Amino acid sequence: MTVNGTDEGLAALKDGRFAATVSNSAADTGELAVTNTIALLRDEKVGKIANTPVRLVTRGNADTAPLYCPPDVY
């Protein structure tokens, strides 16, 4: 088992060295941070703890796992 869906972790998953990984997306974390920041600037209440979505990635869905650090697309 590994975490964060890194390239190395996904490669190990696909070749059978790992059974699963847990992946979160930097984009999801960033979106949640911006959403909560805007809410705070508007004097809205936000929770003290914010949880980002986590996905269980197995060999069967490894091809659709979110990239941990997507390459720049410029």
C-alpha positions in Angstrom: 0.0 0.0 0.0 1.1 3.5 -0.7 -0.4 7.0 -0.5 -0.9 10.0 -2.8 -1.0 8.1 -6.1 2.6 9.1 -7.0 4.0 7.9 -10.3 6.1 5.4 -8.5 3.2 4.1 -6.5 1.0 3.8 -9.6 3.7 1.9 -11.4 4.1 -0.5 -8.5 0.3 -1.0 -8.4 0.2 -1.7 -12.1 3.0 -4.2 -12.0 1.7 -6.0 -9.0 4.1 -4.9 -6.2 1.3 -3.0 -4.5 -2.3 -4.1 -4.0 -3.7 -0.5 -3.7 -2.9 3.1 -3.1 -4.9 6.0 -1.7 -4.9 9.1 -3.8 -5.8 12.7 -3.2 -5.5 15.4 -5.7 -3.5 18.6 -5.3 -6.1 20.3 -7.4 -8.9 19.2 -5.0 -6.9 20.4 -2.0 -6.2 23.8 -3.7 -9.9 24.2 -4.6 -10.9 23.5 -1.1 -8.4 26.0 0.2 -9.6 28.8 -2.1 -13.3 28.0 -1.3 -12.6 28.2 2.5 -10.5 31.4 2.1 -13.3 33.1 0.2 -15.8 32.0 2.8 -13.6 33.4 5.6 -13.1 36.7 3.8 -16.9 36.9 3.6 -17.1 36.3 7.4 -18.9 33.0 6.8 -18.3 30.1 9.1 -16.1 27.2 7.9 -15.1 24.1 9.8 -11.8 24.0 11.7 -10.9 20.9 9.8 -11.3 20.5 6.1 -11.1 17.1 4.5 -10.2 16.6 0.9 -11.6 13.7 -1.1 -9.5 10.6 -1.0 -9.9 7.8 -3.5 -9.0 4.1 -3.2 -7.0 3.2 -6.3 -6.6 -0.5 -7.3 -5.2 -2.1 -10.4 -8.7 -2.1 -11.9 -9.0 1.7 -11.8 -5.4 2.8 -11.8 -5.7 4.4 -15.3 -8.3 6.8 -14.0 -6.5 7.8 -10.8 -6.0 11.6 -10.4 -2.4 12.7 -11.0 -0.6 13.6 -7.7 1.3 16.4 -9.4 0.0 16.8 -13.0 2.6 18.1 -15.5 2.4 21.7 -16.5 0.2 22.2 -19.5 1.5 25.4 -21.0 
